[in-house]
Amino acid sequence: MGKFHYPDLQVCVLAAGRGKRMRSNLPKVLHNVLGRAMIDHILHTVESLRPKGIAVVTGHASELVRQHVGQPVNLEWVIQDKQLGTGHAVKQCEQVIRDVRDVLIVCGDTPLLQIETLATLVDEHRESDADVTVLTAQPENPFGYGRVIRDQHGHVTSIVEEKDASAEQRQISEVSSGIYCVRYDVLFDLLHAIGNRNAQGEYYLPDIVPLALQAGQSVEAVLMHDADEMLGVNDRVHLAHVEDLMQKRIIEDWQRRGVTIEKPDTVRIEASVKIGIDTVIQAGCYLIGSTQIGDECRIGPNAVLVDAWLDDRVNVYAFSHIHSAAVGSDALVGPYARLRPEARLDEGVHIGNFVEVKKAVVGEGSKVNHLAYIGDATIGRNCNIGAGTITCNYDGANKFLTEIGDDVFVGSDTQLVAPVRVGNHATIGAGSTITRDVDAGGLTLSERSEQKHMPNWKRPVKDKR
């Protein structure tokens, strides 16, 4: 179980915005940051608080968001039919929030937000016995954010949106992150009291601050340590910037956990990837999706691993591509090898340069070292598959299986026309085309044409006239 637990807390995630500046058919919160949709980053973070429940407010293309997320047991979906501002969005949650102490309100487009920051906000909100607590930051460039207005005693008096701020107010460096923790028993009274007399004609969530003060309620602010956590994504420039920041965070985290990453500015490691200790990731590697890498592996340079599973001490040489495949311990792959979906290499297998393996099992200690295609096949233990070997698995309509036993030697430039079986300890001579099952042991050859020599034959010469 996680170290955080707030059973009397409700989380409200605001994810109704269309994101016009993204210029996309996708809702903004479904755009990926390091292989995971923004909404997934946020939900993963708030779920770690172990709250009583999570309400997600959707609007534009809500069916796409719901289809993507599914239906977690503690999640309620709320529709904001008209996008009339953040205050209006939270108000739509009134019917699904019950019997909690506080409501934590977060934005669905802030994927850098950290669980520790949210826990600090909730804890300090409760320790101060505040009615409303806003999470604030001091970014280098506050443009676009609501400014936090304080009185001469340092108490928060209001939050003014950028579009409504005066020139003097825009000089204030402290801004609202848009994230609030509010007592449940005051939240919806405040939301119902919000007006929309502003430049956008919307119901702003920050307007609960002056309303709370007018009602004699207490308002506090908690300053986050890293202002980057509150960065929202409004266009693809922001998306790339946020992804760069998250990538730096992920790489530094793996380095502190015992992974060597050479030339980290050239490497992509997505959020769901797992890496063991003493593994080396060389320049230009892409580790994508649910890839998991064991201890003491060496990856790269310029290798691409997508949803791959590697056991310990695997060496993946340069420019190899592993997609939805599993590699056993002490295996060697590449350079320039390709493992396609459902390929499985057992312990100590060698897959060499320009070898492609697809939907095939290669047994312990076997070697396929050069220029081969192994598709829809099973290969036993301690086999040697020669250069240029092809399992001919496709007749133009259907796929068929090639089965090779243990301790088999297949000579170079052999075609195995499936369906076909090769018995244990068999040897197949180079250049053979095998169309029938091969018995165990012995040597099997296909018929070869007679070799001839023509002593007086001369090569053609280019006419230089």
C-alpha positions as CSV (number, residue, x, y, z in Angstrom):
1,M,0.0,0.0,0.0
2,G,1.1,3.6,-0.7
3,K,2.2,5.9,2.1
4,F,-0.7,8.3,1.5
5,H,-4.3,7.7,2.5
6,Y,-7.1,10.3,2.6
7,P,-10.3,8.4,3.0
8,D,-12.3,11.6,3.7
9,L,-11.0,13.4,0.6
10,Q,-12.7,13.8,-2.8
11,V,-10.7,14.7,-5.9
12,C,-12.2,16.7,-8.7
13,V,-10.3,16.6,-12.0
14,L,-11.2,19.3,-14.6
15,A,-10.9,17.8,-18.0
16,A,-13.6,19.4,-20.0
17,G,-11.6,21.8,-22.1
18,R,-11.5,21.4,-25.9
19,G,-8.0,22.7,-26.3
20,K,-8.5,24.7,-29.5
21,R,-4.9,25.7,-29.7
22,M,-3.9,22.0,-29.9
23,R,-5.5,22.0,-33.4
24,S,-6.5,18.4,-33.0
25,N,-9.5,16.1,-33.2
26,L,-8.4,14.6,-29.9
27,P,-9.5,16.2,-26.6
28,K,-6.5,18.0,-25.1
29,V,-6.2,15.6,-22.1
30,L,-5.8,12.6,-24.4
31,H,-2.6,13.9,-25.9
32,N,0.4,11.8,-24.8
33,V,3.3,12.9,-22.7
34,L,6.1,10.3,-22.8
35,G,3.7,7.5,-23.9
36,R,0.9,8.2,-21.4
37,A,-2.1,10.5,-22.0
38,M,-2.2,13.6,-19.8
39,I,-5.3,12.4,-18.1
40,D,-3.6,9.2,-17.2
41,H,-0.7,11.0,-15.6
42,I,-3.1,13.1,-13.5
43,L,-5.3,10.1,-12.5
44,H,-2.2,8.0,-11.6
45,T,-1.0,10.9,-9.3
46,V,-4.3,11.5,-7.5
47,E,-5.1,7.8,-7.2
48,S,-1.8,7.6,-5.2
49,L,-3.5,9.8,-2.5
50,R,-6.0,6.9,-2.0
51,P,-9.0,9.3,-1.7
52,K,-12.6,8.3,-1.1
53,G,-13.4,9.0,-4.8
54,I,-12.4,10.8,-8.0
55,A,-14.8,12.9,-10.1
56,V,-13.7,13.7,-13.6
57,V,-15.4,16.6,-15.4
58,T,-15.5,16.2,-19.2
59,G,-17.1,18.2,-21.9
60,H,-15.7,18.2,-25.4
61,A,-15.6,14.7,-26.9
62,S,-16.3,13.3,-23.4
63,E,-17.1,9.9,-24.9
64,L,-13.5,9.6,-26.2
65,V,-12.1,10.4,-22.7
66,R,-14.4,7.9,-21.0
67,Q,-13.6,5.2,-23.5
68,H,-9.8,5.8,-23.0
69,V,-10.0,5.8,-19.2
70,G,-12.6,3.1,-18.7
71,Q,-14.5,2.8,-15.4
72,P,-12.3,2.5,-12.3
73,V,-14.3,1.5,-9.3
74,N,-13.8,4.8,-7.4
75,L,-14.3,7.2,-10.4
76,E,-17.4,9.2,-11.2
77,W,-18.0,10.9,-14.6
78,V,-19.5,14.4,-14.7
79,I,-20.5,16.2,-17.8
80,Q,-20.1,20.0,-18.4
81,D,-22.3,20.5,-21.4
82,K,-21.3,24.1,-21.9
83,Q,-17.8,25.3,-21.1
84,L,-18.6,28.2,-18.9
85,G,-15.5,28.3,-16.8
86,T,-13.7,26.4,-14.1
87,G,-16.1,27.4,-11.3
88,H,-19.1,26.2,-13.4
89,A,-17.2,22.9,-14.1
90,V,-16.6,22.1,-10.4
91,K,-20.2,23.0,-9.6
92,Q,-21.3,20.1,-11.9
93,C,-19.8,17.7,-9.3
94,E,-22.3,18.6,-6.6
95,Q,-24.5,15.6,-7.3
96,V,-21.6,13.0,-7.0
97,I,-19.7,14.3,-4.0
98,R,-21.0,13.2,-0.6
99,D,-19.7,12.8,3.0
100,V,-16.1,14.0,2.8
101,R,-14.1,16.5,4.7
102,D,-12.4,18.3,1.8
103,V,-12.4,18.5,-2.0
104,L,-9.2,18.6,-3.9
105,I,-9.5,20.3,-7.3
106,V,-6.9,19.7,-10.0
107,C,-6.5,20.4,-13.7
108,G,-6.4,17.6,-16.2
109,D,-3.7,19.2,-18.3
110,T,-0.9,19.4,-15.7
111,P,1.0,16.1,-16.1
112,L,4.1,17.2,-14.2
113,L,2.1,17.5,-10.9
114,Q,3.7,15.3,-8.1
115,I,1.9,13.3,-5.4
116,E,4.1,14.8,-2.7
117,T,3.0,18.4,-3.7
118,L,-0.7,17.5,-3.5
119,A,-0.2,15.7,-0.1
120,T,1.5,18.8,1.3
121,L,-1.4,21.0,0.1
122,V,-4.0,18.8,1.8
123,D,-1.9,18.4,5.0
124,E,-1.3,22.2,5.3
125,H,-4.9,23.0,4.5
126,R,-6.0,20.8,7.4
127,E,-3.3,21.9,9.8
128,S,-4.2,25.5,9.3
129,D,-8.0,24.7,9.6
130,A,-8.6,26.7,6.5
131,D,-11.8,26.8,4.5
132,V,-10.0,27.4,1.2
133,T,-6.4,26.8,0.4
134,V,-4.8,27.5,-3.0
135,L,-1.6,26.0,-4.3
136,T,0.6,28.8,-5.6
137,A,3.9,29.1,-7.4
138,Q,6.5,31.7,-8.4
139,P,7.5,30.8,-12.0
140,E,10.1,32.7,-13.9
141,N,7.4,33.9,-16.3
142,P,4.0,34.4,-14.7
143,F,2.3,35.4,-18.0
144,G,-1.1,33.7,-18.5
145,Y,-1.6,32.8,-14.8
146,G,-4.0,34.3,-12.2
147,R,-2.0,36.6,-9.8
148,V,-2.3,36.1,-6.1
149,I,-3.3,39.4,-4.4
150,R,-2.3,39.8,-0.8
151,D,-2.9,42.5,1.8
152,Q,-0.3,44.4,3.8
153,H,-0.3,41.5,6.3
154,G,0.4,38.9,3.6
155,H,-3.0,37.4,3.7
156,V,-4.6,36.3,0.4
157,T,-7.4,38.6,-0.6
158,S,-8.1,37.6,-4.2
159,I,-6.8,35.9,-7.4
160,V,-7.1,38.0,-10.5
161,E,-7.0,36.3,-13.9
162,E,-4.4,37.5,-16.4
163,K,-7.1,38.9,-18.7
164,D,-8.7,40.9,-15.9
165,A,-5.5,42.0,-14.2
166,S,-4.2,45.6,-14.2
167,A,-0.7,46.5,-15.3
168,E,0.4,46.7,-11.7
169,Q,-1.2,43.4,-10.8
170,R,0.6,41.7,-13.7
171,Q,3.9,42.6,-12.1
172,I,3.1,40.2,-9.2
173,S,5.3,37.0,-9.4
174,E,3.1,34.7,-7.2
175,V,0.4,33.0,-9.2
176,S,-2.3,30.5,-8.7
177,S,-1.7,27.0,-10.0
178,G,-5.5,26.5,-10.4
179,I,-5.3,23.7,-7.8
180,Y,-7.4,24.1,-4.6
181,C,-8.3,22.2,-1.5
182,V,-11.7,23.4,-0.1
183,R,-13.8,22.2,2.8
184,Y,-16.8,20.3,1.4
185,D,-19.3,22.1,3.6
186,V,-18.5,25.5,2.1
187,L,-17.5,24.7,-1.5
188,F,-20.8,24.5,-3.2
189,D,-22.3,27.5,-1.4
190,L,-19.3,29.5,-2.7
191,L,-19.7,28.1,-6.2
192,H,-23.4,29.1,-6.4
193,A,-22.4,32.6,-5.3
194,I,-19.9,33.1,-8.2
195,G,-20.8,35.7,-10.9
196,N,-19.6,36.0,-14.4
197,R,-18.9,39.7,-14.7
198,N,-15.5,39.4,-16.3
199,A,-13.8,39.7,-19.7
200,Q,-14.8,36.2,-20.7
201,G,-18.3,36.0,-19.2
202,E,-17.3,32.8,-17.4
203,Y,-17.6,31.5,-13.8
204,Y,-14.0,31.5,-12.5
205,L,-13.1,29.1,-9.7
206,P,-10.6,31.7,-8.2
207,D,-13.6,33.9,-7.4
208,I,-14.4,31.7,-4.4
209,V,-11.4,33.4,-2.6
210,P,-13.0,36.9,-2.1
211,L,-16.4,35.3,-1.6
212,A,-15.0,33.1,1.2
213,L,-13.3,36.2,2.8
214,Q,-16.6,38.2,2.6
215,A,-18.3,35.3,4.4
216,G,-15.7,35.4,7.2
217,Q,-14.1,32.2,6.1
218,S,-10.3,31.6,6.2
219,V,-8.2,31.4,3.0
220,E,-4.6,30.1,2.9
221,A,-2.0,29.6,0.3
222,V,0.7,26.9,0.0
223,L,3.7,27.7,-2.2
224,M,5.0,24.7,-4.3
225,H,8.7,24.2,-4.4
226,D,9.0,23.5,-8.2
227,A,6.9,25.8,-10.3
228,D,7.2,23.5,-13.3
229,E,4.7,21.1,-11.7
230,M,1.9,23.5,-12.4
231,L,2.7,23.9,-16.1
232,G,-0.4,23.4,-18.2
233,V,-0.5,22.3,-21.9
234,N,-2.4,24.6,-24.2
235,D,-0.6,23.9,-27.6
236,R,1.9,21.5,-29.0
237,V,4.8,23.8,-28.1
238,H,3.8,23.5,-24.5
239,L,3.3,19.8,-25.0
240,A,6.9,19.4,-26.2
241,H,8.3,21.5,-23.3
242,V,6.4,19.6,-20.7
243,E,7.6,16.3,-22.2
244,D,11.2,17.5,-22.1
245,L,10.9,18.4,-18.4
246,M,9.3,15.1,-17.6
247,Q,11.9,13.2,-19.6
248,K,14.7,14.9,-17.6
249,R,12.9,14.0,-14.4
250,I,12.5,10.3,-15.4
251,I,16.1,10.0,-16.5
252,E,17.5,11.5,-13.4
253,D,15.3,9.2,-11.3
254,W,16.6,6.1,-13.1
255,Q,20.2,7.4,-12.7
256,R,19.7,7.7,-9.0
257,R,18.3,4.2,-8.9
258,G,21.5,2.7,-10.4
259,V,21.0,2.9,-14.2
260,T,23.8,4.3,-16.3
261,I,22.4,6.5,-19.1
262,E,25.0,7.7,-21.6
263,K,24.2,10.9,-23.5
264,P,20.9,11.4,-21.7
265,D,19.8,14.2,-24.0
266,T,19.6,11.7,-26.9
267,V,17.6,9.0,-25.1
268,R,13.8,8.6,-24.8
269,I,12.5,6.7,-21.8
270,E,8.7,6.7,-21.5
271,A,6.8,6.9,-18.2
272,S,5.8,3.2,-18.0
273,V,9.3,1.7,-18.6
274,K,11.1,-0.2,-15.8
275,I,14.9,-0.7,-15.7
276,G,17.0,-2.9,-13.4
277,I,20.2,-1.8,-11.6
278,D,23.6,-1.7,-13.3
279,T,22.0,-1.6,-16.7
280,V,23.6,0.7,-19.3
281,I,21.5,2.7,-21.8
282,Q,23.6,4.0,-24.6
283,A,23.1,7.0,-26.8
284,G,20.1,7.3,-29.1
285,C,18.0,4.5,-27.4
286,Y,14.2,4.6,-27.4
287,L,12.5,2.7,-24.6
288,I,8.8,2.8,-25.3
289,G,5.5,1.7,-23.7
290,S,5.6,-1.0,-21.1
291,T,9.2,-2.1,-21.8
292,Q,10.8,-3.8,-18.8
293,I,14.6,-4.4,-18.6
294,G,16.4,-6.5,-16.0
295,D,19.6,-6.0,-14.1
296,E,23.0,-5.7,-15.8
297,C,21.7,-5.3,-19.3
298,R,23.3,-3.2,-22.0
299,I,21.1,-1.4,-24.6
300,G,22.1,0.4,-27.7
301,P,23.3,2.6,-29.2
302,N,20.2,3.6,-31.2
303,A,18.2,0.5,-30.2
304,V,14.4,0.8,-30.1
305,L,12.5,-1.3,-27.5
306,V,8.7,-1.1,-27.6
307,D,6.7,-3.1,-25.0
308,A,9.7,-5.4,-24.7
309,W,10.6,-7.7,-21.8
310,L,14.3,-8.4,-21.1
311,D,15.6,-10.6,-18.4
312,D,19.0,-10.0,-16.7
313,R,22.3,-9.5,-18.5
314,V,20.9,-9.2,-22.0
315,N,23.0,-7.4,-24.5
316,V,21.2,-5.6,-27.3
317,Y,23.6,-4.3,-29.9
318,A,23.3,-1.2,-32.0
319,F,20.3,-0.4,-34.2
320,S,18.3,-3.4,-33.1
321,H,14.5,-3.2,-32.8
322,I,12.5,-5.3,-30.2
323,H,8.7,-5.0,-30.3
324,S,6.4,-6.9,-28.0
325,A,9.0,-9.7,-27.6
326,A,10.6,-11.4,-24.6
327,V,14.3,-12.0,-24.3
328,G,15.8,-14.5,-21.7
329,S,18.8,-13.8,-19.5
330,D,22.3,-13.7,-21.0
331,A,21.0,-13.4,-24.6
332,L,22.7,-11.4,-27.3
333,V,20.6,-9.5,-29.9
334,G,22.0,-7.7,-32.9
335,P,23.3,-5.5,-34.2
336,Y,20.6,-4.6,-36.7
337,A,18.3,-7.4,-35.4
338,R,14.5,-7.3,-35.4
339,L,12.3,-9.1,-32.9
340,R,8.7,-8.8,-33.8
341,P,5.5,-9.5,-31.7
342,E,5.4,-12.8,-29.9
343,A,9.0,-13.6,-30.4
344,R,10.5,-15.3,-27.4
345,L,14.2,-16.0,-26.8
346,D,15.2,-18.4,-24.0
347,E,18.3,-18.1,-21.9
348,G,21.6,-17.6,-23.7
349,V,20.2,-17.3,-27.2
350,H,22.2,-15.4,-29.9
351,I,20.3,-13.4,-32.5
352,G,22.8,-11.8,-34.9
353,N,22.9,-9.1,-37.5
354,F,20.0,-8.7,-39.9
355,V,18.0,-11.5,-38.4
356,E,14.2,-11.2,-38.0
357,V,12.2,-13.3,-35.6
358,K,8.4,-13.2,-35.5
359,K,5.9,-15.2,-33.5
360,A,8.6,-17.8,-32.8
361,V,10.3,-19.4,-29.8
362,V,14.1,-19.9,-29.9
363,G,15.3,-22.4,-27.3
364,E,18.1,-22.1,-24.7
365,G,21.6,-21.7,-26.2
366,S,20.5,-21.6,-29.8
367,K,22.1,-19.3,-32.3
368,V,20.7,-17.5,-35.4
369,N,23.6,-15.3,-36.2
370,H,23.3,-14.0,-39.7
371,L,20.7,-12.8,-42.3
372,A,17.8,-15.1,-41.4
373,Y,14.1,-15.0,-41.1
374,I,12.4,-17.1,-38.4
375,G,8.7,-16.7,-38.4
376,D,5.9,-18.9,-37.0
377,A,8.4,-21.4,-35.6
378,T,9.7,-23.2,-32.6
379,I,13.5,-23.9,-32.3
380,G,14.8,-26.3,-29.7
381,R,17.9,-26.0,-27.5
382,N,21.5,-25.7,-28.7
383,C,20.6,-25.3,-32.4
384,N,22.7,-23.5,-35.0
385,I,20.7,-21.8,-37.8
386,G,23.0,-20.9,-40.7
387,A,23.1,-17.6,-42.6
388,G,20.3,-17.0,-45.1
389,T,17.9,-19.5,-43.5
390,I,14.2,-18.8,-44.1
391,T,11.2,-20.4,-42.5
392,C,8.7,-20.1,-45.4
393,N,5.6,-19.7,-43.3
394,Y,3.1,-18.1,-45.7
395,D,1.4,-19.6,-48.8
396,G,-0.3,-16.3,-49.7
397,A,-3.4,-17.1,-47.7
398,N,-2.4,-18.9,-44.4
399,K,0.5,-19.1,-42.0
400,F,2.1,-22.5,-41.1
401,L,4.4,-23.7,-38.3
402,T,8.0,-24.8,-38.6
403,E,9.2,-27.1,-35.7
404,I,12.9,-27.7,-35.1
405,G,14.1,-30.0,-32.4
406,D,17.1,-29.9,-30.1
407,D,20.8,-29.8,-31.3
408,V,19.9,-29.2,-34.9
409,F,22.3,-27.8,-37.4
410,V,20.8,-26.0,-40.4
411,G,23.2,-25.1,-43.2
412,S,23.3,-21.7,-44.8
413,D,20.8,-20.6,-47.4
414,T,18.2,-23.3,-46.4
415,Q,14.5,-22.8,-46.9
416,L,12.1,-24.7,-44.6
417,V,8.7,-24.8,-46.3
418,A,6.1,-25.0,-43.5
419,P,4.4,-26.9,-42.2
420,V,7.5,-29.0,-41.5
421,R,9.3,-30.7,-38.6
422,V,12.9,-31.3,-38.0
423,G,13.9,-34.0,-35.5
424,N,16.5,-33.8,-32.8
425,H,20.2,-33.8,-33.7
426,A,19.4,-33.5,-37.4
427,T,21.8,-31.8,-39.8
428,I,20.5,-30.0,-43.0
429,G,23.0,-29.3,-45.7
430,A,23.6,-25.8,-47.1
431,G,21.4,-24.7,-49.9
432,S,18.6,-27.2,-49.2
433,T,14.9,-26.6,-49.7
434,I,13.0,-28.7,-47.1
435,T,9.4,-29.5,-47.9
436,R,8.9,-32.7,-45.9
437,D,9.6,-33.7,-42.3
438,V,13.2,-34.4,-41.4
439,D,14.1,-37.5,-39.3
440,A,16.2,-37.2,-36.2
441,G,20.0,-37.5,-36.6
442,G,21.9,-37.9,-39.9
443,L,22.3,-35.5,-42.8
444,T,19.4,-34.3,-45.0
445,L,20.0,-32.6,-48.4
446,S,17.7,-31.6,-51.2
447,E,18.7,-32.5,-54.7
448,R,21.4,-30.2,-56.1
449,S,22.2,-29.6,-59.8
450,E,25.5,-30.9,-61.1
451,Q,28.4,-28.5,-60.8
452,K,30.0,-27.7,-64.2
453,H,33.2,-25.9,-65.2
454,M,33.7,-24.2,-68.6
455,P,37.4,-23.4,-68.9
456,N,37.3,-21.3,-72.0
457,W,34.4,-19.0,-70.9
458,K,35.2,-15.3,-70.6
459,R,33.4,-12.5,-68.9
460,P,31.7,-9.9,-71.1
461,V,33.7,-6.7,-71.6
462,K,32.1,-3.2,-71.8
463,D,32.3,-1.8,-75.3
464,K,34.4,1.4,-75.0
465,R,33.8,2.7,-78.5
